[in-house]
Amino acid sequence: MVKSVNFVVLGEQSIANDFGKKGTSTDMTLFDKKESDIIRTWIAPNGFPDKIQPLFQAINLAEYVIFYVGSLDKFTGEQIIALDVLKRKEGIISHTYEVDENRLSAMIKGTVLEHYKRVSSSDIKQEINKLEPITKEGKTKIVIDHCFDVKGVGTVVLGKVTQGKVKQYDNLKLFPNGTDVMIKSIQMHDDPVEEATSPARVGLSVKGITIDDVNRGDYLCQDDSQNIQSELELDFTQNPFYKSTISENQMCLVSIGMQIKAAKFKSIKPFTLQLDKPVVCDKNEICIILKPESPTVRILGSGKIL
C-alpha cells in the first residue's frame, strides 16, 4: 500500500520547486514526488499574500508545516497567527541569512511555532524525509480542493482522504448539498489505483455531479449524517492585534477546514454567526473569522464551535 505525507510550504514558497514536480496550480500550487512506497505532496498557497483565503486552505490540506522565513513583515505575522490559531504543532522552521534569528524567536514566542524543529535551509530536505505518514481511521471522508470537467472522462475532483479509505465504485455523498456520488476511478500521483487510504491525495473520476455542484472545501462522505449548519455559536477569542470593534450585522468570512463562507455577526454575546451558505462542521472544530479587505490585520480571531 502506497503511503502519503502532505506538507504546506510557507514563507519563501519557491523552495517547493526543489522538493517535487509541479502539478495543479491555481491560487494553491501542488508539487509531488514518489519515492519507493511514499508519495509526498507540498502545497504552496501562492494566492497569498494577495488573498488570505488560500493560506488557511493550504494549511488545512497538510499534516506538516515547512516554514522557510525570508522576511519579518506583516505577512509573516499573519502566517504565524494562522498556524497558531489552527494549532498546527507539527512543523519545521528555517530562515534565510537575511532574517534576524532573535527577532524571529520573539515573533514566535508563545505560539505553536516555538516548538517546531529549527533547521538550516540545507537540511530541510533531510528533515522532510524523517516525517512519517499520519493516518486517521473511520468512515470515508474526502475534502475537495479542485474540480474539473475532463473531456472523455467527465467530472474529476482532486482532494485528500482525511479519514478512512476510498475504493473504486464506492457510493458516497457530497456535502453540504447531500447529492449521491459514485467513484468511477481513482488516481494517486497520476497512477490508477483501486483504493486509497488517509491521508492520500487523490484524483477521482465521479458520477452524479458536475463542476457546478462542487465548491472547494466540500466533502465526499460515506456517513450521510454529517452536521450541516447555517448558524454557528463560537467560544470566540479576538486576535489581540485586531484593534477595530466587532459589532452586530458586520460582514466577515468564516474559515472552517477548507470551507470559506460569507457570514455576518448575528450577535456578539453570545458570539453567533449567520452564514450565507451552509457548512459541514463538528462540535469543537476551529472556526476562523477573516476580514480580507482589512488594510492591517485580516484575521479577526477564532473560536471552537459550540
Secondary structure, 3 states (H helix, E strand, C coil): CCEEEEEEEEECHHHHHHCCEEEEECCCEEEEEEECCEEEEEEECCCCCCCCHHHHHHHHCCCEEEEEECCCCHHHHHHHHHHHHCCCCCEEEEECCCCCHHHHHHHHCCCHHHHCEECCHHHHHHHHCCCCCCCCCCCCEEEEEEEEEECCCEEEEEEEEEECEEECCCEEEEECCCEEEEEEEEEECCEEECEEECCCEEEEEEECCCHHHCCCCCEEECCCCCCEEEEEEEEEEECCCCCCCCCCCCEEEEEECCEEEEEEEEECCCEEEEEEEEEECCCCCEEEEECCCCCCCCEEEEEEEC
